[in-house]
């Protein structure tokens, strides 16, 4: 893991591996020098300015590249293709945008929530309820995460909409996953 991904795991009393969730000793974390060497030797073009940059410095370059920032500013947000005459159902929970549990910033999608919290609340020790989890059918709106940032980084790297059918219950989802798994093998 890169340092940025591993760092939140090291900031809790009993660190867990971000991949297998097993406890590990932070004193035994070693740098992967072979990977570091490869990242320092391979170059790739920046997606904004096309300048060739080593992979080790790509994140830093992209975060400060004016062309990438311009592209991101010009990215369209989701807008319906055509207006609809249908009323928006009021009984369906909003699982697309969330409110920051620390400061109340609104209309953050999952990625924006992660970015916002990392930039603005990295050192906030308060235990808070995860707005993404509490919006899910299985979510507990009263459960407060001991380390919300670590929870966000490891549990919300993808959108549930990609993998979850909210219209079926947990048992039906399990049966569908098992059937799909059997049919693929």
Secondary structure, 3 states (H helix, E strand, C coil): CCHHHHHHHHCCCCCECCCCCCECCHHHCCCCHHHHHHHHHCEEECCCCCCEEEHHHHHHHHHHCHHHHHHHHCCCCCCCCCCCCCCCCCCCCCCCCECCCCCCCCCECHHHHHHHHHHHCCCCCCCEECHHHHHCCCCCCCCEECCHHHHHHHHCCCCHHHCCCCCCCHHHHHHHHHHHHHHHC
